[in-house]
Amino acid sequence: MINKNEYNAELDRLRNDLQSAIPPIANTHPRRNLWPRLLQRIETPPLHVSFRTPRMPWFDWALLGIAATSLVFFPALIPALLYHL
């Protein structure tokens, strides 16, 4: 059984090893003020999906098409999809 002094010495050694292995970060402050950008993002209206005027990128439409096609050809995937939702 380890006594308290040995335990504290081991913790100090481990702490020193970790501090020496990971150098301190020099600058932890953000390069610019992020609050105005966050407020602007909150105030913009949400993105509405419309089939006449697509505002979603083409890649999202392609993924949606692939998912729909795979559900048509492999209907056994439907329970798995519902399980993960």
Residue, then its C-alpha position, 0 to 999 in steps of 0.5 A: m500500500i502506498n502512503k500519502n507522501e509517496y502518492n503526493a510525490e508520484l502526483d507531482r512527478l506526473r504533473n511535472d512530466l505533463q507540463s514539460a510535455i505540453p508547452p504553454i499556449a502563447n496567445t489565448h485571446p481571439r484575433r478579433n471580437l466575435w460578438p458582433r459577428l454572432l449578433q449578426r448571425i442571430e439577427t439574420p432570418p433562418l434559411h428556408v428551403s424552397f424547390r423553386t428557388p434553391r438556397m441549399p448548395w448543390f451538394d446538399w441536394a445531391l446527398l438528399g437524392i442519393a439518400a432517397t434513391s438508396l431508400v427506394f432500392f434498399p427498403a431494409l435501410i428504413p428501420a435502420l434510419l429510423y433507429h438512428l433518428 
